[in-house]
Amino acid sequence: MKKSKIAVSAIIIACCLAIAAAVGGYRFLPGFLAAARQEIIKQANKKLNGALYLDEVRLSGFMQVAADNVRVADKEGRTVFQAAEVCARVSLLKLLFNRDAPGEAVSSVTVGGGKIFLLMDKEQKWNISRLFKPSDDAQIPFYAQTRLSETELHLKLPQGEWLFSFDGSIDAAANPNFSLDLSVRQGENKLKLSGRFDLDGNGDVRLRSGRVAAAPYASLLKEAVGLADFAGQLRDVDVSWRKKGKENVFNGQAKLISLSGVQTF
């Protein structure tokens, strides 16, 4: 009986302390969130060849912090990522006791109204490969899964430009390798994208689809097989791409349905 009374007393004391902490936290919350916003920007800009911009940082549910109007720009000021809202579920203990690596306190991230701008130049280098400052450690302290919903991907390659929308996740549990699991749409085309990559643009990516119209990707197909003005369909598409340093390897298979093109001499 004595032990049970002690346990009950301990629970009551703990509840009182939690309530007191909550009251005190809300009293100082505006200042804390303002300081958190500055700290987030400061830590991000230490890593970026560019800058992070965001408006308000606020609470959004239990153990969840939200940032509004988030934008990441490269050193030329070009937008690489933007979102109306980014929500992060955090561990307060890790955030308090490991302030030098706040990314480790994040367990999951949800992005709303996101847009990603990927650019490959004529030397086959991605804009994101220059986004982070050189470091002896190729790993950034972030291990959370990022969930993406109705996100836009603006892709620009030497062969052309495309707009995709997708849902899915990017998992940083194996940082510095990031895992992809995305359902992608481009017009009537629906594709499944999976694989892994690192911040230097190296990795293995697999693309699958039941049916893909050829015309939107005619410029890519022209480079691959030397034919112009593609029309028709590709079915049961299963293609992989691997990049390691200067090595780029494409391989895969697909069924050609009423496919046509023009060979010029």
Beta strands, then each sheet from edge to edge (+ up, - down):
strand 1: 50-53
strand 2: 57-59
strand 3: 64-74
strand 4: 79-90
strand 5: 106-119
strand 6: 145-157
strand 7: 160-171
strand 8: 178-186
strand 9: 189-197
strand 10: 203-213
strand 11: 228-244
strand 12: 247-262
sheet 1: 1+ 3- 2+
sheet 2: 1+ 3- 4+ 5- 6- 7+ 8- 9+ 10- 11+ 12-
end
